[in-house]
Amino acid sequence: MTNNENIKCTLLLVFISYIFAIFVPSIGDAMALAGCTTNPMVSKNLVKLSFLDRIYHTCNAILENPQR
């Protein structure tokens, strides 16, 4: 990303965060919202990344030693 695109993206994310901060009445509600949306995404992606990492290393081992 260029510097200008980075600044625009950052400002957009900050603006969205401020909008959520205005309308969420308490920090407990904000934490519940963040937890129920980010936890499933993080846990699914970590499993996928570890699986892809294992496949990558297995393929490299097979390609380096084709006699197996």
C-alpha positions as a Markdown table, in Angstrom:
| # | Residue | x | y | z |
|---|---|---|---|---|
| 1 | Met | 0.0 | 0.0 | 0.0 |
| 2 | Thr | 1.1 | 3.5 | -0.6 |
| 3 | Asn | 1.5 | 6.0 | 2.2 |
| 4 | Asn | -1.7 | 7.8 | 1.1 |
| 5 | Glu | -3.7 | 4.5 | 1.0 |
| 6 | Asn | -2.4 | 3.5 | 4.4 |
| 7 | Ile | -3.5 | 6.8 | 6.0 |
| 8 | Lys | -7.0 | 6.5 | 4.4 |
| 9 | Cys | -7.4 | 2.9 | 5.7 |
| 10 | Thr | -6.2 | 3.9 | 9.2 |
| 11 | Leu | -8.6 | 6.9 | 9.3 |
| 12 | Leu | -11.5 | 4.7 | 8.2 |
| 13 | Leu | -10.8 | 2.1 | 10.8 |
| 14 | Val | -10.5 | 4.7 | 13.5 |
| 15 | Phe | -13.7 | 6.4 | 12.4 |
| 16 | Ile | -15.5 | 3.0 | 12.5 |
| 17 | Ser | -14.2 | 2.3 | 16.0 |
| 18 | Tyr | -15.4 | 5.7 | 17.2 |
| 19 | Ile | -18.9 | 5.1 | 15.7 |
| 20 | Phe | -19.0 | 1.8 | 17.7 |
| 21 | Ala | -17.7 | 3.5 | 20.8 |
| 22 | Ile | -20.5 | 6.1 | 20.6 |
| 23 | Phe | -23.3 | 3.6 | 20.3 |
| 24 | Val | -22.1 | 0.8 | 22.7 |
| 25 | Pro | -23.3 | 1.7 | 26.2 |
| 26 | Ser | -20.8 | -0.1 | 28.3 |
| 27 | Ile | -17.3 | -1.7 | 28.0 |
| 28 | Gly | -18.8 | -5.1 | 28.9 |
| 29 | Asp | -21.0 | -5.0 | 25.8 |
| 30 | Ala | -18.1 | -3.9 | 23.7 |
| 31 | Met | -15.9 | -6.8 | 25.0 |
| 32 | Ala | -18.8 | -9.3 | 24.4 |
| 33 | Leu | -19.2 | -8.0 | 20.8 |
| 34 | Ala | -15.5 | -8.2 | 20.1 |
| 35 | Gly | -15.1 | -11.6 | 21.7 |
| 36 | Cys | -18.0 | -13.2 | 19.9 |
| 37 | Thr | -16.9 | -11.9 | 16.5 |
| 38 | Thr | -13.1 | -12.2 | 16.6 |
| 39 | Asn | -12.7 | -15.5 | 18.5 |
| 40 | Pro | -14.3 | -17.7 | 15.9 |
| 41 | Met | -12.4 | -16.0 | 13.1 |
| 42 | Val | -9.0 | -16.3 | 14.9 |
| 43 | Ser | -9.5 | -19.9 | 16.0 |
| 44 | Lys | -10.6 | -21.1 | 12.5 |
| 45 | Asn | -7.7 | -19.3 | 10.8 |
| 46 | Leu | -5.1 | -20.6 | 13.2 |
| 47 | Val | -6.2 | -24.2 | 12.5 |
| 48 | Lys | -6.2 | -23.5 | 8.8 |
| 49 | Leu | -2.7 | -22.0 | 9.0 |
| 50 | Ser | -1.3 | -24.8 | 11.0 |
| 51 | Phe | -2.7 | -27.3 | 8.6 |
| 52 | Leu | -1.3 | -25.5 | 5.6 |
| 53 | Asp | 2.0 | -25.2 | 7.3 |
| 54 | Arg | 2.1 | -28.9 | 7.8 |
| 55 | Ile | 1.2 | -29.6 | 4.2 |
| 56 | Tyr | 3.9 | -27.2 | 3.0 |
| 57 | His | 6.6 | -28.8 | 5.1 |
| 58 | Thr | 5.5 | -32.3 | 4.0 |
| 59 | Cys | 5.5 | -31.3 | 0.3 |
| 60 | Asn | 9.0 | -29.8 | 0.7 |
| 61 | Ala | 10.3 | -33.0 | 2.4 |
| 62 | Ile | 8.9 | -35.1 | -0.4 |
| 63 | Leu | 10.3 | -32.9 | -3.1 |
| 64 | Glu | 13.8 | -32.9 | -1.4 |
| 65 | Asn | 13.8 | -36.7 | -1.0 |
| 66 | Pro | 11.9 | -38.3 | -3.8 |
| 67 | Gln | 13.1 | -41.9 | -3.0 |
| 68 | Arg | 10.5 | -42.2 | -0.3 |
